[in-house]
Amino acid sequence: MFLVENRDKLLYHIEPIDFENNEYLFWDADGLGVRLTLERGTLTEVIHADNEISLHEAFVRYSRALGATVDTTGTPAEVWTRLQACVKPLSWRSRVARNALGLGCSLISAVFAIFVLGLLGSAIAGVIRAIFAR
């Protein structure tokens, strides 16, 4: 669960395909359900809509997922502040892995590692063949 502070930060958290597949639920600052429409990666429409669950229920579920008991009464902003107080900061390793080594970099590193292991394997196989050829 995350807070989208403005339109510009919307795609920071969510891929456009996720909007098309309705993989997320959204609420406005008053806790009312909304649907967001994107066209070519730009937010074009925000309309009020009924969500499968209320914002209150989403807060309760998020509290459980955090392993915390949080008072979910009050304004959405108040509840959000209480919930965020229970979020554990990422370790420095997790931050490095998430930020510096994002998925693309991780894939490149993995391919490179496989390539190097392949070269080492070939070199070792050559040495073994040379030993047994004598």
Number of C-alpha atoms within 10 A of each C-alpha: 12 7 13 14 9 7 11 10 11 16 14 9 10 12 11 17 11 10 17 13 8 10 9 13 18 21 19 15 12 10 14 14 19 17 18 18 15 14 10 7 13 13 15 11 11 13 10 13 13 13 15 10 10 16 20 16 12 15 20 19 13 15 20 12 10 15 11 13 12 18 13 19 10 10 12 18 13 12 17 17 10 16 20 12 10 14 12 8 9 10 9 9 9 12 13 12 14 13 11 11 15 12 12 9 13 14 12 12 13 12 12 12 12 12 12 12 12 12 12 12 12 12 12 12 12 11 12 11 11 10 9 7 7 5
